Amino acid sequence: MKNYILVLFLGLTTFLQAQQRLSGVVNSIQNQSLPAVSVYIPELHKGTTTNAKGEYSFSNLPKGELNVRFVLVGFGTQNKTVNLTQNLETLNVTMVESLFEMDEVIVSTAFNKIQSQNVMKVTHESIQSLQEKGTSTLIEGLATIPGVSQVSTGTSIGKPVIRGLSGNRVLVYSQGVRIENQQFGDEHGLGLNDSGIESVEVIKGPASLLYGSDALGGVLYFNPEKFADANTFKTNFSQKLFSNTLGSSSSLGLKGSTDNWKYLVRGNFSTHSDYKIPDGERVTNTRYNETDFKTGIGYSNSDFSTVFRYNYNGLDLGIPEEGIATQSKSKDTEYPRQGIDNHLLSLNSVVYLGASKLDLDLGYIANNRREYEDSPAAILQMQLNTFNFNAKYHLPKMGAVESIVGVQGMRQTNTNAGEEFLIPDAKTNDFGVFGTANYEWKSNVLQGGLRFDNRKVNTEEYGDLGTEGYFQAIDRSFNSVNAALGYKTNLATDLILRLNVASGFRAPNLAELSSNGVHEGTYRYEIGNANLKNEQNVQTDLNLEYKNSHFEFFVNGFYNHINNYIYINPTGATLEDNLVYEYIQNDAKLFGGESGLHFHPHPLDWLHFETSFSTVTGKKQNNDYLPLIPANNWNNTIRTEFKMKNWLKDGFASLSWNSTFKQNNVSGFETASSGYNLVNLGLGGTVSLGETKFRMNLNANNLFNKTYIAHLSRLKTDGIPNIGRNIVLGLNFDL
């Protein structure tokens, strides 16, 4: 396969163009040269830094349009588009002082526009900003984003929820490929570690036009760590300590780059004891250990850019079945426990063909999930192997119209090796074809697209008819046509309006089609339905946002109608002392939104106030409430920024108050949840001690040791509270 791809690239480069160079000077608005500005071309994974005179330069660039990003702390990010037509182009930039968030290039959407030019509202968060909140895991950090929540089991397992939708209704992308890890189950997390991840982009709503099945509820798109600037070598070490779980997370990374070649290696090990609730007791067997390794190598010249990355993530998870029992500070998991290995390989390439280009993303994911009851022999073992591809051809521009056509697909096999089966051995094949166009005039943008998908599912018969664990053979084909249309305009200076209407779909997963037994951790006897249809939805989104140098606000509203929504429903029967539930379908609707503001008063440049509110309501066709809908949330943060002489730069201190409201809108087998308030503190900055410099974060989460139970906690049915006070210390050294 690798040789074939190399031959393909070499064949396409018969259209080669002469190499291009780009250079320029970066100044402040006072016409002073700005050194140490980071200049980065995302598409080529290529970066450099301005010298003492504010000068920068690139060579070996392809002809055509490229996005170039200029970043310097304390200044507003500049995103420029340059059209390279001559051998030497000049791009000079003037940067304006600003402490507001950067206007990032959005990678998860089709045309990679900066957010202010994007038709779709996409939330972008750097991993550093999430880590500064002191969260223990990546999913905990994501749950601080308005509109995003998590279904959790203690601190070790978390599944993302976007506007009330979770599981197979939310797609996760890393390294440019979709993650497949039996996401129908609640007993394991993302299989990703925040070490070696640069940022995350959150699409809240149907994204089937670009991503196919399972993007009905939204997409989490993780951007990997950038390579080093050209002709540099960097070493990085970070350490985090957690008081509540007596945990630690250690990460070491190396990376280097020449003009054409670049590479990186990063390893991480995290270990945690059972988490402690506010009364001082620990929740037995919520301990876990995680090993993560990431590496990558890339090459770029004037004709193409290609990056190969590999990520291994290994999890050793305790399964908390006893509640609060044996008290221990051990980090060695007890039975029952779970072992999960994830291998992710990706090849992301761009071939430049004059006025057009070809994006090709290939991915292979091997997910091995094992469960142990009381011995080293796995009673449950599922091996999921997935190969996926995504090819997008960017047609030559026709005036102000940009257009893309593409194909996307997946081939997946699920194989069981243990005594117990949750789902049968199966093969899944996806194929989709799509086209999308973007038309921009003045401050207006119109974007639309159309897509067709086919998914084929074949399962093998297993077991004895009429007994638990019997799976009938299934041979199903699911088709869907989806469309999206969006419009963005500036109603006034700094005031943006976005309106989007999009459809999405989700083919039923293997558990919904074929379950026949007690599902792990639920104590329910679940019966699948081989005749389930596609879930098909249409969502309307309205976004209004305003931003100037001292004040910004946003309001997002959505209405999501889902045909044939799949959910589990009690039958009233009992099998083997467990209540029987079956998968059925009905139309459903979800509605709500998010709002927020950020106030940065002048002349108090060191002070920031941020507030945000999120709400979602989910109902079935008969107006009964949907299960697993997060409670309304209101979050407020006061943040100050400062420096202390020469030993502390980029310093910050924050106080946040998070209010989660009561959740009384529950389904038939859920219980209502009480509201609660949590207070968090944060302090950090870049410390200089002689020649030694490091980034420090100190956080106190749940400062007042509040006892609470989140509505989406899977330990709620046993009355087990969430984590108590947690002091987190993080240190990050660039060596």
N, C-alpha and C positions, 0 to 999 in steps of 0.2 A: 504493500500500500504506500509506504513512504517513497519507494523508488518511482512508483507511478505518479505520485504527486510532484516529485522533482522533475520528471520528464514533462509533465503538464506545464509546470512553470517555465521550463526552458523553451518549450514550444511556443508559449504565448509571448515570450520576450523577443520574438522576431519583430515585434512592433516597437522595439526599443527606441527611446529618445535620448538625445545628448543630456548628460547630467547637468543639473541646475545647482546654483549656489544662492544663498540668501544671507544677507547681513544687514546690520543697522545699529542704531544708537537708541538707548532708552533714557529719557530725561524725566524730571519732575515738571510740574506745571510752572515752577519757578526757573525752569531751564537749567537745572543742575543735573549732572550726570548721576545715574543711579547704578551703583555696583551691586553685585550679588542678587540680581533679578533672575529668577528661574524662567527660562524660555523653553517651551516644550511643544513638540509636534505629536499629538496623541496617536495619529494614524500610523506613524513610523516608529513609535516608542522611542523617540529620539529627543534628547534634551541637552541644554548647555546652560551656562551662567554668565551674566555680563561681567566684564572686567572692571577695573577701577575707573575707566573712562566711560562706562555704560555701554560698551561695545559687545556685540555677539556676532556669530557667524555659523552657518551650516553649509556643508557640501554634500554631494551625492544625493541630491533631491530629485524627485520625478517632476516632469512637466505636469501642469494642471493646477487645480485649486487645492490648497492645503489650509487647515486651521492651525493657527499658532497662538499659544497661550502665554501670557506674561504675568508672573505672580511675584509679589513682594509683600511681606507682612507689613500692615499699616497702610497699604495702598489698594485701591480697587483693582481687581483682576481685569486685564485687557485681553479680549479674545478677538483676533484678527483673521480675516480670510485673505490669502494672497494667491494671486494667479500667476504662476511661474511660466513665463513665455520666453524670457531671455536667459542667457547663460548666467548672468549675474543680476539679481534683483535686490533692491534696497527697501527695507521697511523700518522706518523710524517710529517710535512710540512715545507718547507722553502719558505718564501715569499720575493719577490724582489720589491724594490721601483719602482713605476711607477705612472705617473699622467694621463695615457691614459685611455680610456674607458674600462670597464670590459668586459671580454669574458663570456657572460651570457649563462646559460642553457636555451635553447629555448623550451618552453612548447607547443607551438602551432603546432609543427610538430610531426610526429609519434613516433620517438625514443628518444625525449628529449635530444639531443646531445648539447654540447656547440657549439657556433656559428662557431668556427674554424674547427669543425668536421662535421658540418651540410652540407648536399648536397644542400639544398635550402638556398639562401640568404634571411634572415629575419631581418628586422630592429627592434631593441629593444630600447625603450626609457623609462627611469623612469619618473614617474609623477612629481617627484621633479625637474628634469631637464626641463620639459615642463613648470612648474610653475615658474621657475626662469626666464623664458622669459616674464613673466608678462601678459600672456593671460587671458582673462576674463572667458572663458569657456573651457571645455575639447576639443571640436572640434576645437577651435582656436589653441590650443596647438598642436593637431594632424596635422593641416595644415602647421606647420613649418617643418615637416618631408619631406625630398626630395621624390617627387612622390605622395604626398598626398595633396589634396586641399579640399575646401568645397563649396557647394552651400548654400548660406546664405541669411537670411532675417534679416537684422540688426545684432544686437549682441545676440539675443535671440534664433534664430533658425539656425542650421547648419547641413548639411548632408555631410558625407564623400565622397570624390571622390578619387579613386586610379587609377592612370594612365588613366584618362579620363572616367572611368566607375563609376557609382554611383547607388543609389536607391537599387533595389532588386538584383543588380549585385555584391554588396559588402555585405558580411556577418559580423555581429558583435557578438562576443562572450564575455560573462561576467560570472564569477563564473563557468566556464566550460560548459555553455549551450548557445545555440544560442538565441539571442534577436529577438523577433517578435513583432513589434509595428506599423504595417501598414506602412512599410518603403517605399512603393511605393509613398507616398505623400511627398511633399516638405514643408508642412506647420508645421512640428514639427521636433525636433532634435532627438538625440540619446536616450534620456530618461535615461541618466547616468550622474552622478556627479563625478568629480575627487576625491572627498573626499572618503577615504576608498579604493582607488585603488593604487596598488603598481607600476605597469608598464604596458606598452602596447607593443605588438608585431604585426608587420605589414607584412603580406604576400602579395606581389604585383604580382598577377597573379592567374591563375586558381588553386583552391584547392579542386575541387570536389571529388578527391580521398578520402580525409578525412572528408569532410563536406557536400557533396551532392549538391543538387540544390541550386542556388543562390550564390555559391562561385566562379562563373565564373570570376569575376573581382579581387577578393582578399578577405582577411580576416583581421579584426581588432580584436585582441585577448587581452582582458584586464585581467591582473592578479590581484586578490584581495589583500588587505592588509594582511601581514603576522601576525600570532599570536605572542604573546610574547614568549621570551625564557623560557625554562623550569624553574619552581619554581620562577617566577618573576611576578610582577604586575606593569603595566604602565598606566599613565594617560597623555593624550595629548590634547592640545587646540591650535587651530590656528585661525587667523583672517586676512582677506584680505579686503582692502579698495580700491575703484576705483574712481578716481576723475571725469572722464567724465560722468559716469552714476550715480554718487553719490551713488554708490553701496557698498554693503558689503557682505562678505561670512564668516560665523562663523561655526566652526567645533569643536566638543568635542568627544573624544574617550577614552574608557576604555578597557583594555585587561589584561588577566592573564593566567597562565599556570602552570600545575603540570607536572610530568613525563609523564602522559598519557592523561590528559584532558587539553583542552584549550578553551578559549572563548574570544569574543570581542563584543563591542557595539560601534557604532559611529553614531552621528547625525550631520546634516548640514542644515543651512538655508541661502539662498542667496536671495538678493533683489536688484533690479536695477530700476532706472528711465529711461525715454526716452534717447537714446544716442544723443550726441551733435556732429554736423558736424563742420568742421573747421571755418565756418563763425559765429559760436556761436548759431545757431538755433538748436532746438531739433526735432527729427523725431517722430511725434506724435504716441503714443501708441506702441512704441517698448519696453516698460517697461515689466518686468516679475518678478515673484517670484518662487523660487524653494525650496522644502522641500525634504530632502533625509535622509533615515535611513537605516543603515546596521547593521546586527548582525550575529554572527556565533558561532558554538560550534563544537568541534572536539574531537575525541578519537583515539588513536593509541596504539598498542602493537606489540608484535612480530608476530602476525598473520594477522592483517588487520589495515587499517587506513581509517577513515571515517570523513567527514566534512559536516555539514549542514549549509547553509547560507540563509539569507533572506534579500532582498533589496526592500524598498519602495521608489519610486521617484514620487513626485507630482509637476506638473508644472501649473502655472497660467500665460498664455501668452497673451499679447495684440497683435492684428492683425493690422498692419499698413496699413490702406486703404486710409487715408486722406493725406498721405505724410507729408509735413511740414505745420501744421495748428496750432491748439491750443497749446500754449507753457506752459508746466507744469513740475514741478519737482516731482510730485506725483509718488508713486510706486503702487498705486491702478489701476489695469488695467481697461480700458474703453471698451465699446462695439464697434466693434465686438471683442470678446475674445475667448480664447480656454483654456479648462481645460483637463489635461491629468494625469491619474494615472497609474503607472506601479508597479506591484507586481511581484517579481522574487524570486522563491524558488529553491534551488539546493541542491542535495545530491551527493557528489563526494566521491567514495570509491575505495580502492585498497585492494584486497584479495591476500595474498601470498601463493602460492601452491608449495613450494619447488623451483624447477628450473623454474617455470612459475608463472604467476600472471594474475589476472583479474582486469581490470579497468572498473568501472560502473559509468556513469554520468546520473542522472535523473534531469529533470528540468520542472518547471511549471511557465508560464508567463501569467499574466492577465493584459491586456492593455485596458483601458477605455478612449476613446477619445470623448470629447464633444465640440461642438461649439455653441456659443451664439451670436445672431445677435443684439438684442436690448432689451432683457429681461432675467430674470434668468432661463427661460425655454430653455433647449437645443434644437436648431433646428436640429442639427446633433449629433447623438450619436452612436458610434460603439464600441462594446465589442468584443475583440479578446482574446480567451483563447487557449493556446498552451501547450500541454504536449509533451516533447521530451525525447528520450533516446539514449544512445550511450554506447555500450558494446564492449570492446577491450580485446582480449585474447592474451597475449604475450607468444608465444610458447617457450619451452626450446631451448636454443642456440644450433646450430649445427655447431661446430667449430667457424668460424668468421661470421656466418650468423645469424642475428636476424630477426624474422618474427612476424607479427601480423595479426590476422584475426578478423573481427568484424561485427557487425550489428548496424544500426542506423536508427532512424525513428522519425516521428512527427505526432501528431494528433491535428488538429486545427479547431476551429469553429469561424465564424464571425457572429455576431448578431446585427441588427440595432434596435434602440429604438426611434430615433427622427423622425421628419416630413420628413426630406430630406435623401435620400440615395445616397452615392457616389459609393458604390459597394453593391451587393446583399448579403443576408444571404447565407452562404456557409460553406461547410466542405472540408477540405484538409487533405489527408493522404499520408505520405511519408514512404517508406521503402527502405533501401539500405543495400547491403552486400559487403564487400571489403576484400582484402588481400594485404599486402605489406611486402617487405623484404629489409634488409640492409646488405650489404657485405662490410667489411672493411679490407684492407690489406696495410701495410706500411702507406704511406700518402694518399692512394686512398680510395674512398668510392663510391660504386655503389648502387643505391636505385631505386626500381621500385614497381609498384602496379597496381591492376585492380579492377574495381568496377562496380556494376550494381545497378540502381535506378529505382523506380517506384513512380510516384506521381499521385494521383487521386483527381480530383476536381469536386465537385457537388454543384451547386447553385440552389436557388429556384426562380421561376418566381415571378415577382412583377410588379404591375402597369398595365396600359392600353396600349395595342399594338399601336404603332404609335405616342406615346406621350413622352415628356421628362420624364426621370425617369423610363421608362419601362425596365425591365431586363428579358430576356428570360432565361429559365432553361438550364443549361449547365451540361453535364455529360461527362467529358474527362479523359483520362488516358495518361500519358506521361512517356515514358521509355527512358533510356539513359545508354550507356556503356562508361566508361571513363578510361583512363590509364595515368600513369606518369612514367617518367624515368629520373633519374638525375645522374650526375657524378661529383665528386670533386677530385682534385688532387693538390699537391704542386709542382708547376713548378720549384721552387727553395726555398731556406730557406725564410720563411715569405711571399712567393708569392703564392696565392691560385687562382685556376681557377675552376669555377663551370659552368656546362652546364646542363640545364633542358629543357625537352620537356614535356608538360602536356596538357591534354584536360579538358574541363569543360563544364557544361551545366546549363541552367536556364529555367525552365518551365515558361510560361507567367503568370503574376500575374492577380488578379481579375479585376483590373482597365483596363488592356490591353484587357482582354477577354470580358468585359461586360459593359464598360462605356457607358452612354447615357445621357449626360447633361453637364451643365457648371461646369467644375472642379474648386474647390475652389482656389481663388487667381490667376487664370491664365487668366480669361476672355475669355476662349476658350470653345466652345461646342465640347466635345470629344465623339467620337463614337468608341466603342471597336470592336474587331473582334474575334468571338468565334471559328474561325478556325485556329488561330495562332499555329505555331509549336514551338518546343523547340529552344531556342538559343543554338548553339553548337560551341565551339571554340577550337582552338589549339594554344598554345603560346610557343614560344621558348625564353629562357632567357640565357644570357651569362653574367657572373660576373667575374671580375678580381679584386683582392684586395691584397694590400701589407701593411705590418705593422711591424715596428720595434719600438725601444724605443723612437725614436724622430720624426718619420715620418710615415704617413699612407695615402693611397689613395684607391679609389674604382672607378670602371667603371661598370655600369649596362646597358645592351642593351636588348631590347625586340621587338618581332614582334608577334602580336596577330591577328589571322584571325578568324572572327566570321561568321558562317553560320546562316542565318535567323535572323539577328539582328533586333530587334523590335524598331520602333521609330514612332513618331507622325508626320503627314504630312498634310498640308493644302489642302482642297478639292476645295477651291474657292467659296464655297457656304456660306450662312449666315442663321443662325437660331436665333431668338429672339435677334437680334442686335449683335450677337457674330459670329465671323468666325468659321467655322466648320473644325475640324481636325479629322483625322481617324488614327488608328493604322495599320501600314503596316510592311512588312518585306523585307529585302534585305541583301545580304552579305556585310560585312564591315571589315575594317582592322584598327588597331591602331599600331603605332610604335613609338619608342623613347627610353628614358632611363634617367639615373641619373649618375652624376659623382661628385667626391669631393675629397678633401685632408685635412689633419690635420697636421700642422707643429708645432713641439715643440722643438725649437732649444736648443742645448747644448752650453754653460753652462747656458743659460737663462731659467732655469727650471720653472720660474714663468710666461712665455709667451706662448700663444697658438694662432695660426692663423688657422681658418677653412673657407673653401669655398665649396659650392655645387651648381650644376646646374641641372635643371630638364626640360625635354621637352617631349611633346607627340603630335602626329598628328593623327587625326581620320578621315577616309574617308569611304563613301559608295561605293557600287560596281561601280557606275557611276562616281566616283571620286569627287562627291560633298562632302563637309565637314560635319562631324557629329556635332550635337549640344552639348553644354555644355562641350566643351573641354577646360581645363585650359590653360592660357597663359604660355609661357616659363618663368622660374624664376631662378634668380641667387642671392644667399645669401652669404654674407661675414661677418665673426665675428672675432674680436680681443678680446682675453680674457686674463686677468692677474689674478694670484692667489697669495695670500699673507697672512700674519698674523701680528698683531700689539700687541707686547708684550704679556700680558696674557689676554687681554680683547677681542680680536677678533681673532678667529681661522677659518681656512678654508675659508678665505675671497676671494672674487672675484670681478672683475669689467669687464664689457663687453661693447663693442661698435659694433653694427651690422648694416649693410647696405643691405637692401633687394631691389633688382631691379626686377620688373615685366615688361615684354616686351609687346609690342602691340600684340593684338590678332585680326588679319585680316582674319584668316581661320574660317569663320563662316558659319552656315547653312542658309537655305533660310529665316527663320523667326527670325534670330538673327541679331544684329548689331555689328560692330567692336568695339573694346575697345582700349583706349589709354594706353600707358605704364606709369609707375610711379615708384618713388624711395621713400622708407621709411627708416628712421634712428631710431634705438632704443638704449637705454642705460640701463644697469643693474648694480646693486651694492648689495652685500650681504655678509653674513658670519654668524658664530656662535659667539654670543656676551655673554661675562661672566661679570656680575655685582655682585660681591660678591658671594652669594650662588645661584643667579639666572642666568640661562643659557637659551638662546632662539636663534632660527634661524631667521634671518631677510633678506628680499628681498625688494629692492626698484627699480622699473622699470619705465622708461619713454618711452612709445610706441608712434610711429608717433611723434617724438620729435619736428619736425618743423611744425606740424599741417598741413600736406599736404592734399590738396583736391584731392580725387581720387575715382573712381568707379571700383570695382573689376568686372572682366568679368562674374563671376558666381554669382554675387549679384542679387537676385530676385527683388530688388528695382531699378535696372539699367534702366528698361523701363520707369520709372518715373523720371529719371535723379537725383536720390537721392544719394549723396555721402556716402561713408563708414565713420566709426567713426574717429573723430579727435584725438587730443592729449589726451593720457590717462596715468595718473600717478597712479601706483599700488604699494601699501605698503602691504607686507605680513609678519606676525609674527607667529612663531611656537614654542610653549612651551612644553617640556617634563617635566611634573610635578612629 
